[in-house]
């Protein structure tokens, strides 16, 4: 299954410790077809060079981030901020994410689905209670996972 950038960005929030937002110009099209420029808040790129491999290879770090996001454990200041941005990232399909953040998300997405499916399932249950992302991106159609859990 090839992960999509939109859903990948949701997972990227596990490892991206967002700081304050900054405004950047973005283009869109109005109802008359004319291009308009508006300001869109983007997440900081301060953590785009984070060592995601270190986090993913550490059971302790990964579990601490998950526990924070799931209200099962304490949060670092960065974890609290991350937790605050997660609903927005899901609701906006990560339009505020940088390309580097989307790339990190791809790595995290694959890792969680292949090696930590229980963590993924708990997080998606909390942050996608209606199942919109699972349906939209075919997460529940993962045949390998269904076979393992029957």
For each residue, the residues with C-beta under 8 A, 3 or more apart:
1: 113 138 142
2:
3: 7 8 105 106 109 110
4: 7 8 137
5: 8 9 94 102 105 106
6: 9 10 93 94 137
7: 3 4 10 11 109 133 136 137 139
8: 3 4 5 11 12 94 102 105 106 108 109
9: 5 6 12 13 89 93 94 97 101 102 105
10: 6 7 13 86 89 90 94 105 127 133
11: 7 8 14 105 108 109 112 120
12: 8 9 15 16 89 94 97 101 102 104 105 108 109
13: 9 10 16 18 82 85 86 89
14: 11 55 62 65 66 69 82 108 112 123
15: 12 47 50 52 55 56 65 104 108
16: 12 13 43 47 48 50 82 101 104
17: 47 50 78 79 81 82
18: 13 21 43 44 47 81 82 85
19: 44 46 47 81
20: 44
21: 18 41 42 43 44 96
22: 41 42 44
23: 39 40 41 42
24: 39 40 42
25: 37 38 39 40
26: 37 38 39 40
27: 35 36 37
28: 35 36 38
29: 33 34 35 36
30: 33 34 36
31:
32:
33: 29 30
34: 29 30
35: 27 28 29
36: 27 28 29 30
37: 25 26 27
38: 25 26 28
39: 23 24 25 26
40: 23 24 25 26 95 96
41: 21 22 23 96
42: 21 22 23 24 45 96 97 98
43: 16 18 21 85 89 96 97 98 101
44: 18 19 20 21 22 47
45: 42 48 98 100 101
46: 19
47: 15 16 17 18 19 44 50
48: 16 45 98 100 101 104
49: 100
50: 15 16 17 47 55 104
51: 54 55
52: 15 55 56 104 107 108
53: 56 57 107
54: 51 57 58 61
55: 14 15 50 51 52 58 61 62 65
56: 15 52 53 62 107 108 111
57: 53 54
58: 54 55 61 62
59: 62 63
60: 63 64
61: 54 55 58 64 65
62: 14 55 56 58 59 65 66 116 119
63: 59 60 66 67 119
64: 60 61 67 68 73 79
65: 14 15 55 61 62 68 69 79 82
66: 14 62 63 69 70 72 119 122 123
67: 63 64 70 72 73 74
68: 64 65 72 73 74 75 76 79 80 82 83
69: 14 65 66 79 82 83 86 123 126 127
70: 66 67 73 122 123 126
71:
72: 66 67 68
73: 64 67 68 70
74: 67 68
75: 68 79 80 83
76: 68 79 80
77: 80 81
78: 17 81 82
79: 17 64 65 68 69 75 76 82 83
80: 68 75 76 77 83 84
81: 17 18 19 77 78 84 85
82: 13 14 16 17 18 65 68 69 78 79 85 86
83: 68 69 75 79 80 86
84: 80 81 87
85: 13 18 43 81 82 88 89
86: 10 13 69 82 83 89 90 127
87: 84 90 91 127
88: 85 91 92 96
89: 9 10 12 13 43 85 86 92 94 96 97
90: 10 86 87 93 94 127 128 133
91: 87 88
92: 88 89 95 96
93: 6 9 90
94: 5 6 8 9 10 12 89 90 97 101 102 105
95: 40 92
96: 21 40 41 42 43 88 89 92
97: 9 12 42 43 89 94 101 102 105
98: 42 43 45 48 101 102
99: 102 103
100: 45 48 49 103 104
101: 9 12 16 43 45 48 94 97 98 104 105
102: 5 8 9 12 94 97 98 99 105 106
103: 99 100 106 107
104: 12 15 16 48 50 52 100 101 107 108
105: 3 5 8 9 10 11 12 94 97 101 102 108 109
106: 3 5 8 102 103 109 110
107: 52 53 56 103 104 110 111
108: 8 11 12 14 15 52 56 104 105 111 112
109: 3 7 8 11 12 105 106 112 113
110: 3 106 107 113 114
111: 56 107 108 114 115 116
112: 11 14 108 109 115 116 117 119 120
113: 1 109 110 117 120 142 145
114: 110 111 117
115: 111 112
116: 62 111 112 119 120
117: 112 113 114 120 121 145
118: 121 122
119: 62 63 66 112 116 122 123
120: 11 112 113 116 117 123 124
121: 117 118 124 125
122: 66 70 118 119 125 126
123: 14 66 69 70 119 120 126 127
124: 120 121 127 128 133 134 139
125: 121 122 128 129
126: 69 70 122 123 129
127: 10 69 86 87 90 123 124
128: 90 124 125 131 132 133 134
129: 125 126
130:
131: 128 134 135 140
132: 128 135 136
133: 7 10 90 124 128 136 137 139
134: 124 128 131 137 138 139 140
135: 131 132 138 140
136: 7 132 133
137: 4 6 7 133 134
138: 1 134 135 141 142
139: 7 124 133 134 142
140: 131 134 135
141: 138
142: 1 113 138 139 145 146
143: 146 147
144: 147 148
145: 113 117 142 148 149
146: 142 143 149 150
147: 143 144 150
148: 144 145
149: 145 146
150: 146 147
